[in-house]
């Protein structure tokens, strides 16, 4: 079967339409990737902020533990000291 001019025009038009739709889909994907990248950047910023807060809380907890250790030593010395008899 030979293709007539009409068939060639239809085939050419369909080919152009398919290419146009494909390129349009690529643009859509670019927009979607840009949106996803933007959301990932926002999440990354939040994660970094949370990590800094966690580090700060960790340092505060370590300082509190050091103070408690110092107090524990003092309490043990006071508890092991001989008892005084009350005055009066």
PDB file of N, CA, C and O in Angstrom:
ATOM      1  N   UNK A   1       0.828  -1.180   0.000  1.00  0.00           N
ATOM      2  CA  UNK A   1       0.000   0.000   0.000  1.00  0.00           C
ATOM      3  C   UNK A   1       0.872   1.242   0.000  1.00  0.00           C
ATOM      4  O   UNK A   1       1.819   1.380   0.775  1.00  0.00           O
ATOM      5  N   UNK A   2       0.517   2.114  -0.880  1.00  0.00           N
ATOM      6  CA  UNK A   2       1.240   3.372  -0.949  1.00  0.00           C
ATOM      7  C   UNK A   2       0.514   4.420  -0.130  1.00  0.00           C
ATOM      8  O   UNK A   2      -0.716   4.477  -0.108  1.00  0.00           O
ATOM      9  N   UNK A   3       1.327   5.276   0.567  1.00  0.00           N
ATOM     10  CA  UNK A   3       0.719   6.342   1.349  1.00  0.00           C
ATOM     11  C   UNK A   3       0.423   7.509   0.426  1.00  0.00           C
ATOM     12  O   UNK A   3       1.271   7.926  -0.363  1.00  0.00           O
ATOM     13  N   UNK A   4      -0.741   8.009   0.529  1.00  0.00           N
ATOM     14  CA  UNK A   4      -1.108   9.164  -0.273  1.00  0.00           C
ATOM     15  C   UNK A   4      -0.652  10.429   0.416  1.00  0.00           C
ATOM     16  O   UNK A   4      -0.196  10.397   1.560  1.00  0.00           O
ATOM     17  N   UNK A   5      -0.772  11.521  -0.269  1.00  0.00           N
ATOM     18  CA  UNK A   5      -0.380  12.810   0.295  1.00  0.00           C
ATOM     19  C   UNK A   5      -1.184  13.113   1.556  1.00  0.00           C
ATOM     20  O   UNK A   5      -0.654  13.678   2.513  1.00  0.00           O
ATOM     21  N   UNK A   6      -2.440  12.744   1.557  1.00  0.00           N
ATOM     22  CA  UNK A   6      -3.313  12.995   2.713  1.00  0.00           C
ATOM     23  C   UNK A   6      -2.795  12.228   3.926  1.00  0.00           C
ATOM     24  O   UNK A   6      -2.731  12.767   5.030  1.00  0.00           O
ATOM     25  N   UNK A   7      -2.430  10.976   3.712  1.00  0.00           N
ATOM     26  CA  UNK A   7      -1.905  10.164   4.810  1.00  0.00           C
ATOM     27  C   UNK A   7      -0.590  10.730   5.341  1.00  0.00           C
ATOM     28  O   UNK A   7      -0.352  10.725   6.549  1.00  0.00           O
ATOM     29  N   UNK A   8       0.256  11.214   4.448  1.00  0.00           N
ATOM     30  CA  UNK A   8       1.524  11.802   4.870  1.00  0.00           C
ATOM     31  C   UNK A   8       1.300  13.048   5.716  1.00  0.00           C
ATOM     32  O   UNK A   8       1.990  13.257   6.713  1.00  0.00           O
ATOM     33  N   UNK A   9       0.325  13.884   5.317  1.00  0.00           N
ATOM     34  CA  UNK A   9       0.025  15.083   6.089  1.00  0.00           C
ATOM     35  C   UNK A   9      -0.480  14.718   7.483  1.00  0.00           C
ATOM     36  O   UNK A   9      -0.079  15.330   8.473  1.00  0.00           O
ATOM     37  N   UNK A  10      -1.345  13.737   7.557  1.00  0.00           N
ATOM     38  CA  UNK A  10      -1.880  13.310   8.855  1.00  0.00           C
ATOM     39  C   UNK A  10      -0.757  12.751   9.725  1.00  0.00           C
ATOM     40  O   UNK A  10      -0.678  13.060  10.914  1.00  0.00           O
ATOM     41  N   UNK A  11       0.097  11.943   9.144  1.00  0.00           N
ATOM     42  CA  UNK A  11       1.214  11.361   9.889  1.00  0.00           C
ATOM     43  C   UNK A  11       2.158  12.455  10.372  1.00  0.00           C
ATOM     44  O   UNK A  11       2.630  12.415  11.508  1.00  0.00           O
ATOM     45  N   UNK A  12       2.432  13.424   9.517  1.00  0.00           N
ATOM     46  CA  UNK A  12       3.314  14.537   9.883  1.00  0.00           C
ATOM     47  C   UNK A  12       2.683  15.351  11.025  1.00  0.00           C
ATOM     48  O   UNK A  12       3.367  15.719  11.980  1.00  0.00           O
ATOM     49  N   UNK A  13       1.387  15.627  10.920  1.00  0.00           N
ATOM     50  CA  UNK A  13       0.686  16.398  11.952  1.00  0.00           C
ATOM     51  C   UNK A  13       0.704  15.648  13.284  1.00  0.00           C
ATOM     52  O   UNK A  13       0.936  16.250  14.332  1.00  0.00           O
ATOM     53  N   UNK A  14       0.463  14.364  13.246  1.00  0.00           N
ATOM     54  CA  UNK A  14       0.502  13.560  14.472  1.00  0.00           C
ATOM     55  C   UNK A  14       1.906  13.543  15.067  1.00  0.00           C
ATOM     56  O   UNK A  14       2.073  13.619  16.285  1.00  0.00           O
ATOM     57  N   UNK A  15       2.903  13.444  14.210  1.00  0.00           N
ATOM     58  CA  UNK A  15       4.289  13.463  14.684  1.00  0.00           C
ATOM     59  C   UNK A  15       4.622  14.774  15.382  1.00  0.00           C
ATOM     60  O   UNK A  15       5.242  14.776  16.445  1.00  0.00           O
ATOM     61  N   UNK A  16       4.209  15.889  14.783  1.00  0.00           N
ATOM     62  CA  UNK A  16       4.455  17.203  15.383  1.00  0.00           C
ATOM     63  C   UNK A  16       3.706  17.316  16.709  1.00  0.00           C
ATOM     64  O   UNK A  16       4.246  17.846  17.680  1.00  0.00           O
ATOM     65  N   UNK A  17       2.477  16.826  16.760  1.00  0.00           N
ATOM     66  CA  UNK A  17       1.685  16.886  17.991  1.00  0.00           C
ATOM     67  C   UNK A  17       2.350  16.070  19.100  1.00  0.00           C
ATOM     68  O   UNK A  17       2.404  16.505  20.250  1.00  0.00           O
ATOM     69  N   UNK A  18       2.850  14.901  18.752  1.00  0.00           N
ATOM     70  CA  UNK A  18       3.506  14.046  19.750  1.00  0.00           C
ATOM     71  C   UNK A  18       4.757  14.726  20.288  1.00  0.00           C
ATOM     72  O   UNK A  18       5.004  14.711  21.494  1.00  0.00           O
ATOM     73  N   UNK A  19       5.546  15.320  19.401  1.00  0.00           N
ATOM     74  CA  UNK A  19       6.756  16.024  19.822  1.00  0.00           C
ATOM     75  C   UNK A  19       6.398  17.210  20.708  1.00  0.00           C
ATOM     76  O   UNK A  19       7.054  17.447  21.722  1.00  0.00           O
ATOM     77  N   UNK A  20       5.361  17.957  20.332  1.00  0.00           N
ATOM     78  CA  UNK A  20       4.943  19.128  21.116  1.00  0.00           C
ATOM     79  C   UNK A  20       4.481  18.700  22.503  1.00  0.00           C
ATOM     80  O   UNK A  20       4.828  19.338  23.497  1.00  0.00           O
ATOM     81  N   UNK A  21       3.705  17.630  22.578  1.00  0.00           N
ATOM     82  CA  UNK A  21       3.235  17.137  23.879  1.00  0.00           C
ATOM     83  C   UNK A  21       4.406  16.650  24.732  1.00  0.00           C
ATOM     84  O   UNK A  21       4.422  16.859  25.945  1.00  0.00           O
ATOM     85  N   UNK A  22       5.360  16.018  24.115  1.00  0.00           N
ATOM     86  CA  UNK A  22       6.533  15.533  24.845  1.00  0.00           C
ATOM     87  C   UNK A  22       7.317  16.692  25.435  1.00  0.00           C
ATOM     88  O   UNK A  22       7.736  16.645  26.591  1.00  0.00           O
ATOM     89  N   UNK A  23       7.512  17.733  24.637  1.00  0.00           N
ATOM     90  CA  UNK A  23       8.238  18.902  25.129  1.00  0.00           C
ATOM     91  C   UNK A  23       7.453  19.606  26.226  1.00  0.00           C
ATOM     92  O   UNK A  23       8.026  20.104  27.195  1.00  0.00           O
ATOM     93  N   UNK A  24       6.152  19.640  26.063  1.00  0.00           N
ATOM     94  CA  UNK A  24       5.312  20.242  27.101  1.00  0.00           C
ATOM     95  C   UNK A  24       5.399  19.471  28.404  1.00  0.00           C
ATOM     96  O   UNK A  24       5.395  20.065  29.482  1.00  0.00           O
ATOM     97  N   UNK A  25       5.476  18.167  28.313  1.00  0.00           N
ATOM     98  CA  UNK A  25       5.606  17.335  29.511  1.00  0.00           C
ATOM     99  C   UNK A  25       6.938  17.596  30.189  1.00  0.00           C
ATOM    100  O   UNK A  25       7.012  17.599  31.418  1.00  0.00           O
ATOM    101  N   UNK A  26       7.984  17.814  29.418  1.00  0.00           N
ATOM    102  CA  UNK A  26       9.296  18.125  29.998  1.00  0.00           C
ATOM    103  C   UNK A  26       9.235  19.416  30.786  1.00  0.00           C
ATOM    104  O   UNK A  26       9.809  19.507  31.872  1.00  0.00           O
ATOM    105  N   UNK A  27       8.546  20.417  30.255  1.00  0.00           N
ATOM    106  CA  UNK A  27       8.413  21.687  30.973  1.00  0.00           C
ATOM    107  C   UNK A  27       7.668  21.466  32.276  1.00  0.00           C
ATOM    108  O   UNK A  27       8.011  22.063  33.296  1.00  0.00           O
ATOM    109  N   UNK A  28       6.654  20.614  32.250  1.00  0.00           N
ATOM    110  CA  UNK A  28       5.904  20.308  33.465  1.00  0.00           C
ATOM    111  C   UNK A  28       6.824  19.630  34.476  1.00  0.00           C
ATOM    112  O   UNK A  28       6.788  19.953  35.664  1.00  0.00           O
ATOM    113  N   UNK A  29       7.636  18.705  34.016  1.00  0.00           N
ATOM    114  CA  UNK A  29       8.560  18.038  34.924  1.00  0.00           C
ATOM    115  C   UNK A  29       9.555  19.027  35.510  1.00  0.00           C
ATOM    116  O   UNK A  29       9.913  18.923  36.683  1.00  0.00           O
ATOM    117  N   UNK A  30      10.004  19.984  34.706  1.00  0.00           N
ATOM    118  CA  UNK A  30      10.931  20.992  35.222  1.00  0.00           C
ATOM    119  C   UNK A  30      10.283  21.774  36.355  1.00  0.00           C
ATOM    120  O   UNK A  30      10.913  22.039  37.378  1.00  0.00           O
ATOM    121  N   UNK A  31       9.015  22.142  36.165  1.00  0.00           N
ATOM    122  CA  UNK A  31       8.301  22.871  37.217  1.00  0.00           C
ATOM    123  C   UNK A  31       8.158  22.008  38.472  1.00  0.00           C
ATOM    124  O   UNK A  31       8.339  22.488  39.591  1.00  0.00           O
ATOM    125  N   UNK A  32       7.834  20.738  38.272  1.00  0.00           N
ATOM    126  CA  UNK A  32       7.682  19.839  39.415  1.00  0.00           C
ATOM    127  C   UNK A  32       9.009  19.654  40.144  1.00  0.00           C
ATOM    128  O   UNK A  32       9.053  19.660  41.374  1.00  0.00           O
ATOM    129  N   UNK A  33      10.085  19.491  39.386  1.00  0.00           N
ATOM    130  CA  UNK A  33      11.399  19.348  40.025  1.00  0.00           C
ATOM    131  C   UNK A  33      11.786  20.618  40.773  1.00  0.00           C
ATOM    132  O   UNK A  33      12.376  20.548  41.851  1.00  0.00           O
ATOM    133  N   UNK A  34      11.461  21.765  40.215  1.00  0.00           N
ATOM    134  CA  UNK A  34      11.763  23.029  40.894  1.00  0.00           C
ATOM    135  C   UNK A  34      10.987  23.121  42.200  1.00  0.00           C
ATOM    136  O   UNK A  34      11.529  23.559  43.215  1.00  0.00           O
ATOM    137  N   UNK A  35       9.727  22.713  42.181  1.00  0.00           N
ATOM    138  CA  UNK A  35       8.910  22.728  43.396  1.00  0.00           C
ATOM    139  C   UNK A  35       9.475  21.768  44.434  1.00  0.00           C
ATOM    140  O   UNK A  35       9.586  22.105  45.612  1.00  0.00           O
ATOM    141  N   UNK A  36       9.830  20.571  43.982  1.00  0.00           N
ATOM    142  CA  UNK A  36      10.385  19.572  44.901  1.00  0.00           C
ATOM    143  C   UNK A  36      11.710  20.058  45.476  1.00  0.00           C
ATOM    144  O   UNK A  36      11.957  19.909  46.672  1.00  0.00           O
ATOM    145  N   UNK A  37      12.556  20.632  44.641  1.00  0.00           N
ATOM    146  CA  UNK A  37      13.842  21.144  45.131  1.00  0.00           C
ATOM    147  C   UNK A  37      13.646  22.262  46.138  1.00  0.00           C
ATOM    148  O   UNK A  37      14.377  22.352  47.123  1.00  0.00           O
ATOM    149  N   UNK A  38      12.666  23.108  45.895  1.00  0.00           N
ATOM    150  CA  UNK A  38      12.377  24.190  46.835  1.00  0.00           C
ATOM    151  C   UNK A  38      11.931  23.622  48.185  1.00  0.00           C
ATOM    152  O   UNK A  38      12.369  24.089  49.237  1.00  0.00           O
ATOM    153  N   UNK A  39      11.067  22.622  48.147  1.00  0.00           N
ATOM    154  CA  UNK A  39      10.606  21.996  49.396  1.00  0.00           C
ATOM    155  C   UNK A  39      11.758  21.301  50.112  1.00  0.00           C
ATOM    156  O   UNK A  39      11.849  21.349  51.339  1.00  0.00           O
ATOM    157  N   UNK A  40      12.631  20.659  49.353  1.00  0.00           N
ATOM    158  CA  UNK A  40      13.792  20.008  49.972  1.00  0.00           C
ATOM    159  C   UNK A  40      14.715  21.029  50.625  1.00  0.00           C
ATOM    160  O   UNK A  40      15.260  20.779  51.700  1.00  0.00           O
ATOM    161  N   UNK A  41      14.890  22.178  49.980  1.00  0.00           N
ATOM    162  CA  UNK A  41      15.712  23.241  50.570  1.00  0.00           C
ATOM    163  C   UNK A  41      15.101  23.733  51.880  1.00  0.00           C
ATOM    164  O   UNK A  41      15.813  23.969  52.856  1.00  0.00           O
ATOM    165  N   UNK A  42      13.788  23.886  51.893  1.00  0.00           N
ATOM    166  CA  UNK A  42      13.111  24.319  53.120  1.00  0.00           C
ATOM    167  C   UNK A  42      13.295  23.289  54.228  1.00  0.00           C
ATOM    168  O   UNK A  42      13.579  23.638  55.374  1.00  0.00           O
ATOM    169  N   UNK A  43      13.129  22.019  53.875  1.00  0.00           N
ATOM    170  CA  UNK A  43      13.312  20.953  54.869  1.00  0.00           C
ATOM    171  C   UNK A  43      14.746  20.912  55.377  1.00  0.00           C
ATOM    172  O   UNK A  43      14.983  20.701  56.566  1.00  0.00           O
ATOM    173  N   UNK A  44      15.698  21.112  54.476  1.00  0.00           N
ATOM    174  CA  UNK A  44      17.108  21.116  54.864  1.00  0.00           C
ATOM    175  C   UNK A  44      17.377  22.234  55.861  1.00  0.00           C
ATOM    176  O   UNK A  44      18.097  22.039  56.840  1.00  0.00           O
ATOM    177  N   UNK A  45      16.802  23.401  55.614  1.00  0.00           N
ATOM    178  CA  UNK A  45      16.969  24.528  56.531  1.00  0.00           C
ATOM    179  C   UNK A  45      16.383  24.202  57.895  1.00  0.00           C
ATOM    180  O   UNK A  45      16.988  24.506  58.923  1.00  0.00           O
ATOM    181  N   UNK A  46      15.200  23.581  57.907  1.00  0.00           N
ATOM    182  CA  UNK A  46      14.571  23.206  59.178  1.00  0.00           C
ATOM    183  C   UNK A  46      15.406  22.171  59.915  1.00  0.00           C
ATOM    184  O   UNK A  46      15.562  22.250  61.134  1.00  0.00           O
ATOM    185  N   UNK A  47      15.941  21.206  59.187  1.00  0.00           N
ATOM    186  CA  UNK A  47      16.760  20.160  59.808  1.00  0.00           C
ATOM    187  C   UNK A  47      18.031  20.755  60.409  1.00  0.00           C
ATOM    188  O   UNK A  47      18.444  20.376  61.505  1.00  0.00           O
ATOM    189  N   UNK A  48      18.646  21.687  59.687  1.00  0.00           N
ATOM    190  CA  UNK A  48      19.852  22.328  60.218  1.00  0.00           C
ATOM    191  C   UNK A  48      19.539  23.115  61.477  1.00  0.00           C
ATOM    192  O   UNK A  48      20.314  23.097  62.433  1.00  0.00           O
ATOM    193  N   UNK A  49      18.398  23.813  61.485  1.00  0.00           N
ATOM    194  CA  UNK A  49      17.982  24.551  62.677  1.00  0.00           C
ATOM    195  C   UNK A  49      17.728  23.617  63.847  1.00  0.00           C
ATOM    196  O   UNK A  49      18.113  23.909  64.979  1.00  0.00           O
ATOM    197  N   UNK A  50      17.080  22.492  63.571  1.00  0.00           N
ATOM    198  CA  UNK A  50      16.811  21.515  64.625  1.00  0.00           C
ATOM    199  C   UNK A  50      18.107  20.916  65.148  1.00  0.00           C
ATOM    200  O   UNK A  50      18.234  20.664  66.346  1.00  0.00           O
ATOM    201  N   UNK A  51      19.066  20.685  64.268  1.00  0.00           N
ATOM    202  CA  UNK A  51      20.349  20.130  64.694  1.00  0.00           C
ATOM    203  C   UNK A  51      21.091  21.121  65.585  1.00  0.00           C
ATOM    204  O   UNK A  51      21.719  20.728  66.569  1.00  0.00           O
ATOM    205  N   UNK A  52      21.020  22.396  65.244  1.00  0.00           N
ATOM    206  CA  UNK A  52      21.667  23.407  66.078  1.00  0.00           C
ATOM    207  C   UNK A  52      20.989  23.496  67.438  1.00  0.00           C
ATOM    208  O   UNK A  52      21.661  23.626  68.461  1.00  0.00           O
ATOM    209  N   UNK A  53      19.660  23.426  67.453  1.00  0.00           N
ATOM    210  CA  UNK A  53      18.932  23.449  68.720  1.00  0.00           C
ATOM    211  C   UNK A  53      19.282  22.232  69.573  1.00  0.00           C
ATOM    212  O   UNK A  53      19.450  22.340  70.787  1.00  0.00           O
ATOM    213  N   UNK A  54      19.388  21.085  68.931  1.00  0.00           N
ATOM    214  CA  UNK A  54      19.739  19.864  69.654  1.00  0.00           C
ATOM    215  C   UNK A  54      21.146  19.964  70.231  1.00  0.00           C
ATOM    216  O   UNK A  54      21.390  19.528  71.356  1.00  0.00           O
ATOM    217  N   UNK A  55      22.061  20.532  69.472  1.00  0.00           N
ATOM    218  CA  UNK A  55      23.434  20.692  69.955  1.00  0.00           C
ATOM    219  C   UNK A  55      23.467  21.635  71.152  1.00  0.00           C
ATOM    220  O   UNK A  55      24.179  21.388  72.125  1.00  0.00           O
ATOM    221  N   UNK A  56      22.701  22.706  71.077  1.00  0.00           N
ATOM    222  CA  UNK A  56      22.635  23.660  72.182  1.00  0.00           C
ATOM    223  C   UNK A  56      22.040  22.989  73.430  1.00  0.00           C
ATOM    224  O   UNK A  56      22.544  23.168  74.539  1.00  0.00           O
ATOM    225  N   UNK A  57      20.973  22.224  73.236  1.00  0.00           N
ATOM    226  CA  UNK A  57      20.354  21.515  74.360  1.00  0.00           C
ATOM    227  C   UNK A  57      21.323  20.501  74.951  1.00  0.00           C
ATOM    228  O   UNK A  57      21.360  20.322  76.169  1.00  0.00           O
ATOM    229  N   UNK A  58      22.102  19.838  74.113  1.00  0.00           N
ATOM    230  CA  UNK A  58      23.076  18.862  74.581  1.00  0.00           C
ATOM    231  C   UNK A  58      24.145  19.533  75.445  1.00  0.00           C
ATOM    232  O   UNK A  58      24.527  19.008  76.491  1.00  0.00           O
ATOM    233  N   UNK A  59      24.622  20.692  75.000  1.00  0.00           N
ATOM    234  CA  UNK A  59      25.623  21.411  75.786  1.00  0.00           C
ATOM    235  C   UNK A  59      25.050  21.851  77.127  1.00  0.00           C
ATOM    236  O   UNK A  59      25.726  21.760  78.152  1.00  0.00           O
ATOM    237  N   UNK A  60      23.809  22.326  77.124  1.00  0.00           N
ATOM    238  CA  UNK A  60      23.174  22.731  78.373  1.00  0.00           C
ATOM    239  C   UNK A  60      23.026  21.542  79.319  1.00  0.00           C
ATOM    240  O   UNK A  60      23.246  21.669  80.524  1.00  0.00           O
ATOM    241  N   UNK A  61      22.659  20.407  78.777  1.00  0.00           N
ATOM    242  CA  UNK A  61      22.500  19.207  79.598  1.00  0.00           C
ATOM    243  C   UNK A  61      23.838  18.765  80.187  1.00  0.00           C
ATOM    244  O   UNK A  61      23.900  18.339  81.340  1.00  0.00           O
ATOM    245  N   UNK A  62      24.904  18.866  79.398  1.00  0.00           N
ATOM    246  CA  UNK A  62      26.229  18.498  79.907  1.00  0.00           C
ATOM    247  C   UNK A  62      26.653  19.430  81.042  1.00  0.00           C
ATOM    248  O   UNK A  62      27.227  18.977  82.032  1.00  0.00           O
ATOM    249  N   UNK A  63      26.376  20.724  80.906  1.00  0.00           N
ATOM    250  CA  UNK A  63      26.712  21.664  81.968  1.00  0.00           C
ATOM    251  C   UNK A  63      25.904  21.368  83.232  1.00  0.00           C
ATOM    252  O   UNK A  63      26.429  21.428  84.344  1.00  0.00           O
ATOM    253  N   UNK A  64      24.627  21.049  83.050  1.00  0.00           N
ATOM    254  CA  UNK A  64      23.784  20.715  84.200  1.00  0.00           C
ATOM    255  C   UNK A  64      24.297  19.452  84.890  1.00  0.00           C
ATOM    256  O   UNK A  64      24.301  19.374  86.118  1.00  0.00           O
ATOM    257  N   UNK A  65      24.725  18.476  84.113  1.00  0.00           N
ATOM    258  CA  UNK A  65      25.267  17.243  84.702  1.00  0.00           C
ATOM    259  C   UNK A  65      26.548  17.525  85.477  1.00  0.00           C
ATOM    260  O   UNK A  65      26.771  16.940  86.536  1.00  0.00           O
ATOM    261  N   UNK A  66      27.387  18.412  84.963  1.00  0.00           N
ATOM    262  CA  UNK A  66      28.607  18.763  85.688  1.00  0.00           C
ATOM    263  C   UNK A  66      28.267  19.428  87.020  1.00  0.00           C
ATOM    264  O   UNK A  66      28.895  19.136  88.037  1.00  0.00           O
ATOM    265  N   UNK A  67      27.273  20.322  87.018  1.00  0.00           N
ATOM    266  CA  UNK A  67      26.874  20.970  88.271  1.00  0.00           C
ATOM    267  C   UNK A  67      26.313  19.951  89.257  1.00  0.00           C
ATOM    268  O   UNK A  67      26.592  20.015  90.454  1.00  0.00           O
ATOM    269  N   UNK A  68      25.519  19.009  88.745  1.00  0.00           N
ATOM    270  CA  UNK A  68      24.981  17.971  89.626  1.00  0.00           C
ATOM    271  C   UNK A  68      26.092  17.109  90.216  1.00  0.00           C
ATOM    272  O   UNK A  68      26.043  16.747  91.391  1.00  0.00           O
ATOM    273  N   UNK A  69      27.087  16.781  89.406  1.00  0.00           N
ATOM    274  CA  UNK A  69      28.215  16.000  89.914  1.00  0.00           C
ATOM    275  C   UNK A  69      28.942  16.752  91.023  1.00  0.00           C
ATOM    276  O   UNK A  69      29.331  16.155  92.027  1.00  0.00           O
ATOM    277  N   UNK A  70      29.125  18.050  90.847  1.00  0.00           N
ATOM    278  CA  UNK A  70      29.781  18.854  91.890  1.00  0.00           C
ATOM    279  C   UNK A  70      28.938  18.860  93.162  1.00  0.00           C
ATOM    280  O   UNK A  70      29.468  18.725  94.264  1.00  0.00           O
ATOM    281  N   UNK A  71      27.634  19.015  93.006  1.00  0.00           N
ATOM    282  CA  UNK A  71      26.752  19.041  94.179  1.00  0.00           C
ATOM    283  C   UNK A  71      26.735  17.688  94.884  1.00  0.00           C
ATOM    284  O   UNK A  71      26.685  17.626  96.112  1.00  0.00           O
ATOM    285  N   UNK A  72      26.776  16.625  94.123  1.00  0.00           N
ATOM    286  CA  UNK A  72      26.766  15.282  94.710  1.00  0.00           C
ATOM    287  C   UNK A  72      27.988  15.078  95.598  1.00  0.00           C
ATOM    288  O   UNK A  72      27.880  14.510  96.685  1.00  0.00           O
ATOM    289  N   UNK A  73      29.153  15.541  95.138  1.00  0.00           N
ATOM    290  CA  UNK A  73      30.362  15.422  95.953  1.00  0.00           C
ATOM    291  C   UNK A  73      30.228  16.189  97.265  1.00  0.00           C
ATOM    292  O   UNK A  73      30.629  15.692  98.317  1.00  0.00           O
ATOM    293  N   UNK A  74      29.677  17.373  97.211  1.00  0.00           N
ATOM    294  CA  UNK A  74      29.484  18.164  98.425  1.00  0.00           C
ATOM    295  C   UNK A  74      28.511  17.488  99.372  1.00  0.00           C
ATOM    296  O   UNK A  74      28.735  17.432 100.581  1.00  0.00           O
ATOM    297  N   UNK A  75      27.419  16.970  98.802  1.00  0.00           N
ATOM    298  CA  UNK A  75      26.429  16.290  99.651  1.00  0.00           C
ATOM    299  C   UNK A  75      27.023  15.063 100.332  1.00  0.00           C
ATOM    300  O   UNK A  75      26.757  14.815 101.508  1.00  0.00           O
ATOM    301  N   UNK A  76      27.815  14.306  99.610  1.00  0.00           N
ATOM    302  CA  UNK A  76      28.434  13.126 100.213  1.00  0.00           C
ATOM    303  C   UNK A  76      29.372  13.530 101.349  1.00  0.00           C
ATOM    304  O   UNK A  76      29.422  12.853 102.376  1.00  0.00           O
ATOM    305  N   UNK A  77      30.107  14.613 101.179  1.00  0.00           N
ATOM    306  CA  UNK A  77      30.994  15.080 102.255  1.00  0.00           C
ATOM    307  C   UNK A  77      30.183  15.516 103.470  1.00  0.00           C
ATOM    308  O   UNK A  77      30.553  15.218 104.605  1.00  0.00           O
ATOM    309  N   UNK A  78      29.078  16.221 103.235  1.00  0.00           N
ATOM    310  CA  UNK A  78      28.237  16.662 104.349  1.00  0.00           C
ATOM    311  C   UNK A  78      27.600  15.478 105.070  1.00  0.00           C
ATOM    312  O   UNK A  78      27.521  15.462 106.298  1.00  0.00           O
ATOM    313  N   UNK A  79      27.153  14.500 104.313  1.00  0.00           N
ATOM    314  CA  UNK A  79      26.508  13.334 104.920  1.00  0.00           C
ATOM    315  C   UNK A  79      27.509  12.474 105.693  1.00  0.00           C
ATOM    316  O   UNK A  79      27.149  11.854 106.694  1.00  0.00           O
ATOM    317  N   UNK A  80      28.737  12.435 105.245  1.00  0.00           N
ATOM    318  CA  UNK A  80      29.725  11.595 105.929  1.00  0.00           C
ATOM    319  C   UNK A  80      30.410  12.347 107.074  1.00  0.00           C
ATOM    320  O   UNK A  80      31.150  11.736 107.846  1.00  0.00           O
ATOM    321  N   UNK A  81      30.184  13.636 107.199  1.00  0.00           N
ATOM    322  CA  UNK A  81      30.799  14.405 108.304  1.00  0.00           C
ATOM    323  C   UNK A  81      30.147  13.980 109.617  1.00  0.00           C
ATOM    324  O   UNK A  81      28.973  13.612 109.646  1.00  0.00           O
ATOM    325  N   UNK A  82      30.935  14.037 110.724  1.00  0.00           N
ATOM    326  CA  UNK A  82      30.346  13.674 112.010  1.00  0.00           C
ATOM    327  C   UNK A  82      29.218  14.612 112.389  1.00  0.00           C
ATOM    328  O   UNK A  82      29.253  15.806 112.092  1.00  0.00           O
ATOM    329  N   UNK A  83      28.213  14.051 113.051  1.00  0.00           N
ATOM    330  CA  UNK A  83      27.048  14.836 113.443  1.00  0.00           C
ATOM    331  C   UNK A  83      27.411  15.736 114.624  1.00  0.00           C
ATOM    332  O   UNK A  83      28.155  15.356 115.528  1.00  0.00           O
ATOM    333  N   UNK A  84      26.861  16.922 114.575  1.00  0.00           N
ATOM    334  CA  UNK A  84      27.055  17.843 115.692  1.00  0.00           C
ATOM    335  C   UNK A  84      25.909  17.698 116.662  1.00  0.00           C
ATOM    336  O   UNK A  84      24.778  17.389 116.286  1.00  0.00           O
ATOM    337  N   UNK A  85      26.220  17.923 117.884  1.00  0.00           N
ATOM    338  CA  UNK A  85      25.139  17.900 118.860  1.00  0.00           C
ATOM    339  C   UNK A  85      24.512  19.295 118.913  1.00  0.00           C
ATOM    340  O   UNK A  85      25.215  20.301 118.810  1.00  0.00           O
ATOM    341  N   UNK A  86      23.211  19.349 119.070  1.00  0.00           N
ATOM    342  CA  UNK A  86      22.538  20.652 119.082  1.00  0.00           C
ATOM    343  C   UNK A  86      22.966  21.484 120.282  1.00  0.00           C
ATOM    344  O   UNK A  86      23.256  20.946 121.351  1.00  0.00           O
ATOM    345  N   UNK A  87      23.003  22.776 120.099  1.00  0.00           N
ATOM    346  CA  UNK A  87      23.353  23.699 121.185  1.00  0.00           C
ATOM    347  C   UNK A  87      22.127  23.953 122.058  1.00  0.00           C
ATOM    348  O   UNK A  87      20.981  23.920 121.610  1.00  0.00           O
ATOM    349  N   UNK A  88      22.422  24.198 123.280  1.00  0.00           N
ATOM    350  CA  UNK A  88      21.413  24.717 124.189  1.00  0.00           C
ATOM    351  C   UNK A  88      20.685  23.762 124.948  1.00  0.00           C
ATOM    352  O   UNK A  88      19.816  24.133 125.736  1.00  0.00           O
TER     353      UNK A  88
END
